[in-house]
């Protein structure tokens, strides 16, 4: 295994820490997955791309990985902080006249298809919450026995006062939680911040399971504690999720998992930044989101979104716009065209390749510094290294980037010199230098390359060369 030290930012400690896998050479990861009551949007997919990039980077550096991503097919309440609102799965079931099981199966398949469009590789396991109800009940019983939970009228709450470390992940305090309580607090709770582990079923509840406290269904937070411990054990390396999972979801997970085991379960917490649209968080509830299929229908390569996401640090917010996606789409197509052209030179070596490779690995080990990697891609792209050597390096790096850089180009490969002309023409059009743009179109036509201008940029195709 590569001896390079990997340092990752731990949300819990707010600093970069050396990765020290519990099992030599194997990194075990639990990732919060989708709640399958509706299509995932590109903001969700950015979150799911983060552990994919983590796995790809670690494997490139010589580690083995084992990733588990849950499928939440038990609906949870729309206000996850204080357990109010309607159940998301049941709302969709009612609106679509389907059973919760049919809703879950349909949107699970759609999620996997959308993830595949972005080259997000499937994890080793996709556990479904409904398959782990017995394990959830067992954890809740242990929490009650250890004084961390209490039951009122068939509903079981976690008592946050019993767990002094509650709030350390999110930097919340019980005073802040009290001040943040909105509306009427459930009078059955000992503290407004106490959260539901098991909820008594109402009269019209469709998803109901028997329990020691009567018929009901699990709270959202207990699901991930049960699945992660059941599959990865009571100690594992990394837990990932979106920044919006820090509180209350992951805060509650820590309390539940450590309340049961009596020790730290997760060594390192990693959270991906939110995707923003016009300054607001992209969210299903707000209705301000895109599906990856919608962008594809507009003529964009789905992997252009992946290319765009690689430009920002995974922990930071990323502002999305169709214009920025169009730019990423053009850049990705041009890079593929160049690699196709360079590859004709053969994958010849170059003495400078080793230096580029060292810098690539150093960026990966520095908390997945993908923007630095993309800057390195641009530097290599414009360097005077041997064309074949450049193509060889970029195709190797694509094991991490996942951009299909050696994908066969539509309309055949470009003739010699055409990629540079296309790039120059794109720059001329961006500068509104239409005289140069038209001249370059003529030069491309002479090479047998027809160019069409679209709102997403120029498209090209090979034609029979003119005699």
C-alpha positions, 0 to 999 in steps of 0.5 A: 500500500502507498505509504503517503499519509492521508489527512481528512477533515473531521467535522467532530474535531474541526481539524484535519486528521491522519487516517488510521484505519482500524483494519490495516489497509482497509477503510470502512465507510458508512454513508447516509443515503436517500429517503426514497419518497421522491426523485433525488436532485443534483444537490443530493447527488453532490452529497453522494458523490463525495464518498465516491470520490473518497473511495476512488481516491483511497483505492488509487492510493492503495487502500481497499474500501468497504462502503455501506449506504442505507436506503431509507424506505421508512418515511420520517417526519417533515420536521426532523428536529422536533418530530412534527409534520407529515410522513414523507413516504406516506404523503407520496404514497397518497399522492401517487396512489401507491403503497409505501413499498411501491413508492420505495421500490420505484424511487430506489431504482430511479436513485440508482440510475441517476447515481450511475449517470454520474459514475457514482459507483454502488457501495458494497451494500445498500441496506434498506431500513425496513429490513432492520426493524428488529435491530432497531428495537434491540438498540432501543431496548438497550437504551431504555435499560441504560437510562438513555431513553424513556417510553410514554404512551407507546412512544420512546424518546431519547433523553438528551440529558442522559448523554452529556456529549450531546451537541458536540458534533454540531456545537449545540448546547441544550440551552440553544436547543431550548431556544430553537424549539418552534411552536408547541413542544410535545408535553410528554418530552422531558426536554424539548430537544429529546428526540423520537426513537420509536413512535406509536402508530396513529390510526391511519398509519400504513407502515406499522411494526409490532414492538414491546411498546405497542404497534409503531414505527422507528424514528429516523435517527435510530435507523442509521445507528442500527444498520451501521452497527449491524453491518460494520460493527461497533467501531468503523472508520468514516461516516459521511453525509451532507452538511444538513445531516450534522444536526439533528441526524448525526448528533442523534446517531452519536448519542444512540450508538455511543449510548448503546456501546459505551464507546466511540463508534465512528473515528471520523465524520465527513460532511459535504457542502450544500448545492446552492441555486440563486443563493438558496439551498437546493432542496426538495421541500423548496422545489428549487432543484434539478434532476440530473435527467432534466439537465441531460434532456437539455443537451448536457452530458451528465458528467459535466455536473461531476466536472463542475462539482470537482471545481469546488472543495467538497466541504464548501457550498457550491453555487449552481447555474446553467451557465456554469454547467454549460462551461463545464460541459464545453471544457469536458468535451474539449478535454476528451477531444484532446485526449483522443487526439493525443492518444494517437501518439501512443502512450509514450513516457515523459520524464516529467510525468513522475512529478505530475503524479507526485503532485496528484497524489499529494492533492488527494492526500490533503483532504481530497483537494479536488480543485488542486487536482483540476488545476493540475489537469489544466496545467498538464493539458497546456504543458509541452509534455509528449502528447501520449504521456499526457493522455496516459496520465489523464486516463490514469487520473480518471480512475479518481475523477470518473469523467470518462475521459477516454470515452469514444468521441461522437462522430468519430475522432478528431483529425490532427490539429482540430481540437486546438482549432475548436478550443480557439474558436470557443475562446473567440466566440466567448470574446465575441470575435466573430470574424475569427470564429468564422475563419476557424469554422472554415479551417475546421470544415477543411479538415472535415469537421462541421461545427454547430453553435448551440446555447450549450456551446459548439458541437462538432461532427466528422464529415467526409473531407472535401476534395 
